[in-house]
Amino acid sequence: LCPMDDTGSWDGGSALRVSSRIMLEIINHQQWLLPGYELMCDYYNIQCKPDIAHTITLHKIHRNPGQSLGIGGSGCSGVSNMLSRFAWTQNVPLISWPSGAPDLSK
């Protein structure tokens, strides 16, 4: 799952989407990280709002159980903070490379 911040208080989602597509293309082409697998992203706009991110992500995980292997993409620290508390309850890893809040590193 790839929650992106296309609108809202931080709208860097379009840049993150481009970089994540390039990253996925490289990983899928090289096949040394996860041989035999193709990584894909289900992009959706979370508007840099934790409540919207939680609602959409929860719906997507429960709609297709076992299909989502991870969550990555949000650049809003508030969203990443909320998703980090949610992701471990679903046994799903979370990657948020652009979020910069210090409490995310604890």
Disulfide bonds with the S-S distance in Angstrom:
Cys2-Cys41 1.83
Cys48-Cys76 1.72
